[in-house]
Amino acid sequence: MAAPIRIAVAGVGKIARDQHLPAIAASPDFQLAAVVDLHDPQLTVPWFATLDALLDQGPAIDAVVLCTPPQVRYALAAAAISHGLHVFLEKPPGATLAEVELLRTAAHDRGVSLFAAWHSRFAAAVEPARTWLADRTIRSVHIVWREDVRVWHPGQAWIWQAGGLGVFDPGINALSIATAILPQPFFLTRATLLVPANRAAPIAADLAFTDSRQTAITMDLDWRQTGPQTWDIVVETDAGRLELTHGGRVMTGSDEAQRGTDGEYAGLYRRFATLVHTHASDVDITPLRHVADAFLLGQRTRVDAFVD
């Protein structure tokens, strides 16, 4: 059996603590070797204030997972790749499309793996939905992704700044699922972005897409929802309706209902282990391209200031 992949986690915030650290601890493929962040006495592995300090001082690692805000990720990923490390990018993979393409080229040239990880694609019902839709004629798609930013990103100023995506931080999860399950590529035709008066990024958005068959695809994003959260995709087809709910964990309305528990990050790390062992990369920037198009084409409307 191959030795575990020695991995470091850079950026030990909410997503790292809730998802990455437990997934690494449960995986036979990985061994947590170090963390890069402020010192936390609850973590018993070596810690470093910067990635450069880790790379200069050790311990030896094989890979790094970057859970930092996207605005600073390119420099960290480029440094890791230059040191011959495999790199796992939490979503979104970067602040711009161009920088992700440069990282893809650098990883290829260095012979290491680069993984742009879309965790929602690993939700339990996503693959069954993709399989069921593969031979169907899609008549319409409606995406509703509404959640409470105060619950999921409390006090995180970076997410409201340029490059932080705003409501597209969760919205890109929906786009990662839609681009995986729909049989035809689609493109943006209209977008309205609601931007708080005191923020640079939108708090809500209304979008319309279509494809070469003129299928109507709509998307409703909102970060102001309280109470139960809504993460639903409804697809009308020539064979009836498919509903993908709970962020991709539950599928109903097709031939067979599918329901699964949270296991997205376990699947991500299995995928990353395969990439590392084969020195392959998986860098799909399609969801980020749709977000970039929304910022390019979208009409901005100022709304009331938002305060955490």
C-alpha positions in Angstrom: 0.0 0.0 0.0 1.3 3.5 -0.9 2.4 5.8 1.9 -0.1 8.5 2.8 0.2 11.8 0.9 1.6 14.4 3.3 -0.6 17.4 2.9 -0.7 20.9 4.4 -3.8 23.1 4.7 -3.3 26.8 4.1 -6.1 29.0 5.5 -7.8 27.3 8.5 -11.1 29.1 8.5 -14.7 27.8 8.6 -14.6 25.6 5.5 -11.3 24.1 6.5 -12.4 23.3 10.0 -15.9 22.1 9.0 -14.9 20.0 5.9 -11.2 19.7 5.0 -9.7 18.7 8.3 -12.3 16.1 9.1 -12.1 14.7 5.5 -8.3 14.5 5.7 -8.4 12.8 9.1 -10.9 10.2 7.8 -9.0 9.5 4.6 -6.4 6.6 4.4 -4.8 8.5 1.4 -3.7 11.6 3.3 -1.7 12.6 6.4 -2.1 16.1 7.7 1.5 17.3 8.0 1.2 21.1 8.6 -1.1 24.0 8.6 -0.5 27.6 7.4 -2.4 30.2 9.4 -2.4 31.9 12.8 -1.3 29.6 15.6 -4.1 27.4 17.1 -3.1 25.3 20.1 -6.0 22.9 19.3 -4.1 21.8 16.2 -1.3 19.4 17.1 0.5 19.5 13.8 3.3 21.9 12.9 2.0 25.4 12.1 3.5 28.2 10.0 2.4 31.8 9.6 3.1 31.8 5.9 3.4 29.2 3.1 7.0 30.5 2.4 7.9 29.7 6.0 6.6 26.1 5.6 8.4 25.7 2.3 11.7 27.0 3.8 11.6 25.2 7.1 9.7 22.0 6.6 8.4 19.5 7.4 8.4 17.6 4.1 5.0 17.7 2.3 3.7 16.4 -1.0 0.7 18.5 -1.5 -1.1 21.6 -0.2 -4.8 22.5 -0.1 -5.6 26.2 -0.4 -8.6 27.4 1.6 -7.6 31.1 1.5 -9.7 33.8 0.0 -9.4 33.6 -3.8 -7.8 37.1 -4.1 -4.5 35.8 -2.7 -4.5 32.2 -4.0 -2.6 32.6 -7.2 0.7 33.5 -5.5 0.4 30.7 -3.0 -0.5 28.1 -5.7 2.3 29.3 -8.0 4.9 29.0 -5.1 3.7 25.5 -4.2 3.8 24.3 -7.8 7.3 25.7 -8.3 8.4 23.6 -5.3 7.0 20.5 -6.9 3.9 20.2 -4.8 0.5 19.0 -5.9 -2.2 21.7 -5.3 -5.9 21.4 -4.3 -7.8 24.6 -4.9 -11.0 25.2 -2.8 -13.7 26.8 -4.9 -13.6 29.2 -6.6 -10.2 28.2 -8.0 -9.0 31.8 -8.3 -10.0 35.4 -8.6 -9.7 35.5 -12.4 -9.9 33.1 -15.3 -6.4 34.0 -16.6 -4.6 33.2 -13.4 -6.2 29.7 -13.2 -5.1 29.0 -16.8 -1.6 30.1 -15.8 -1.6 27.7 -12.9 -2.8 24.9 -15.1 0.1 25.4 -17.5 2.6 25.7 -14.6 1.4 22.5 -13.0 1.6 20.7 -16.4 5.2 22.0 -17.0 6.3 21.0 -13.4 4.7 17.6 -13.6 2.4 18.0 -10.6 -1.4 17.8 -10.1 -3.7 20.8 -10.0 -7.3 20.2 -8.8 -10.0 22.8 -9.1 -12.4 21.3 -6.6 -16.1 21.8 -7.0 -17.5 20.2 -3.9 -21.1 20.4 -4.9 -20.5 18.1 -7.9 -19.7 15.3 -5.3 -23.1 15.6 -3.6 -24.9 12.2 -3.6 -27.6 12.8 -6.2 -25.6 14.8 -8.8 -24.2 11.9 -10.8 -27.6 10.1 -10.9 -29.2 13.3 -12.1 -26.5 13.7 -14.8 -27.1 10.1 -15.9 -30.9 10.5 -16.0 -30.8 13.8 -18.0 -28.2 12.6 -20.5 -30.8 11.3 -23.0 -33.6 13.7 -22.2 -34.7 16.8 -24.1 -34.5 19.7 -21.6 -37.4 22.1 -21.8 -36.5 24.5 -19.0 -34.3 24.8 -15.9 -35.0 26.9 -12.8 -32.3 27.3 -10.1 -33.0 28.8 -6.7 -30.0 29.2 -4.4 -31.0 31.3 -1.3 -29.1 31.2 2.0 -28.2 33.4 5.0 -24.8 34.9 4.6 -24.6 35.6 8.3 -24.7 31.8 8.9 -22.2 30.7 6.3 -19.8 33.6 6.1 -20.0 35.5 9.4 -17.8 38.6 9.5 -15.8 37.6 6.4 -15.0 41.0 4.8 -13.0 39.5 1.9 -16.1 38.0 0.4 -17.7 41.4 -0.2 -14.6 42.8 -1.8 -13.6 42.7 -5.5 -12.7 39.2 -6.4 -14.7 37.8 -3.4 -17.8 37.0 -5.6 -20.4 38.0 -3.1 -23.6 35.9 -3.6 -21.8 34.0 -6.3 -19.7 32.3 -3.7 -22.7 30.0 -3.0 -24.1 30.6 -6.5 -21.0 29.1 -8.1 -21.9 25.8 -6.3 -25.2 25.8 -8.2 -23.4 26.5 -11.5 -21.0 23.7 -10.8 -23.9 21.3 -10.6 -25.8 22.7 -13.6 -22.7 22.5 -15.8 -22.2 18.9 -14.7 -25.8 17.6 -15.1 -27.2 19.4 -18.2 -26.3 17.7 -21.4 -25.9 20.9 -23.4 -23.5 23.8 -22.7 -25.3 27.0 -21.9 -24.4 30.7 -21.8 -25.6 33.9 -20.1 -28.1 36.2 -21.8 -29.1 38.6 -19.0 -28.1 39.4 -15.4 -29.2 41.8 -12.7 -26.9 42.2 -9.7 -28.1 43.7 -6.5 -25.1 45.4 -4.8 -25.4 46.8 -1.2 -24.5 50.5 -1.0 -21.5 49.7 1.3 -20.2 46.6 -0.6 -18.4 45.9 -3.8 -20.0 42.5 -4.5 -23.7 41.6 -5.0 -25.9 40.2 -2.3 -28.5 38.9 -4.8 -28.7 38.2 -8.5 -31.3 37.3 -11.1 -29.9 35.6 -14.2 -31.1 34.1 -17.5 -29.2 31.6 -19.6 -29.9 29.6 -22.8 -28.2 27.0 -25.0 -28.0 26.2 -28.7 -31.5 24.8 -28.5 -32.9 28.0 -26.9 -33.7 26.3 -23.6 -34.8 28.7 -20.9 -32.5 28.5 -17.9 -33.1 30.9 -15.0 -31.2 31.4 -11.7 -32.4 33.2 -8.5 -29.6 33.9 -6.0 -30.1 35.6 -2.7 -27.9 35.9 0.4 -30.6 37.4 2.6 -32.7 34.3 3.3 -33.3 33.4 6.9 -34.7 30.2 8.3 -34.6 27.1 6.1 -32.1 27.5 3.2 -33.0 26.8 -0.4 -30.6 25.0 -2.8 -32.8 23.6 -5.6 -32.6 22.9 -9.3 -35.8 22.0 -11.2 -35.4 20.6 -14.7 -38.4 20.1 -16.9 -37.9 17.4 -19.6 -39.7 15.5 -22.3 -39.9 12.7 -19.7 -41.2 14.7 -16.8 -39.7 16.8 -14.0 -36.5 16.2 -12.2 -35.9 18.1 -8.9 -32.4 18.2 -7.4 -32.7 19.7 -3.8 -30.7 20.1 -0.6 -27.7 21.2 -2.6 -27.6 18.1 -4.8 -28.1 15.5 -2.1 -31.7 14.6 -3.0 -33.2 13.8 -6.4 -36.9 13.3 -7.0 -39.3 13.2 -9.9 -37.3 10.8 -12.1 -37.6 7.1 -12.4 -35.9 6.5 -9.0 -35.5 8.9 -6.1 -32.0 9.3 -4.8 -31.1 10.6 -1.4 -27.7 10.8 0.2 -25.9 12.2 3.3 -23.1 14.7 3.2 -20.1 13.1 1.7 -18.8 15.7 -0.7 -15.4 16.3 0.7 -14.6 12.6 1.1 -15.3 12.3 -2.6 -13.1 15.3 -3.3 -10.2 13.8 -1.5 -10.6 10.5 -3.2 -10.4 12.3 -6.5 -7.4 14.3 -5.4 -5.6 11.2 -4.3 -6.2 9.7 -7.7 -4.8 12.8 -9.4 -1.7 12.9 -7.3 -0.9 9.2 -7.8 -1.3 9.6 -11.6 0.2 13.1 -11.8 -2.9 14.3 -13.6 -4.9 17.5 -13.2 -8.6 18.4 -13.1 -9.2 22.0 -13.8 -12.7 22.9 -15.1 -13.2 26.6 -15.1 -16.7 26.6 -16.6 -18.5 27.6 -13.4 -16.1 30.5 -12.9 -16.5 31.6 -16.5 -20.3 31.9 -16.0 -19.7 34.1 -12.9 -17.2 36.2 -14.9 -19.9 36.6 -17.6 -22.4 37.8 -15.0 -20.0 40.5 -13.8 -19.3 41.4 -17.4 -22.9 41.5 -18.7 -24.8 42.2 -15.5 -26.7 45.4 -14.8 -25.9 46.6 -11.2 -28.6 48.0 -9.0 -27.8 49.6 -5.6 -29.7 48.3 -2.6 -29.6 49.1 1.1 -26.3 48.8 2.9 -25.6 45.4 4.5 -24.2 45.1 8.0 -23.2 41.8 9.5 
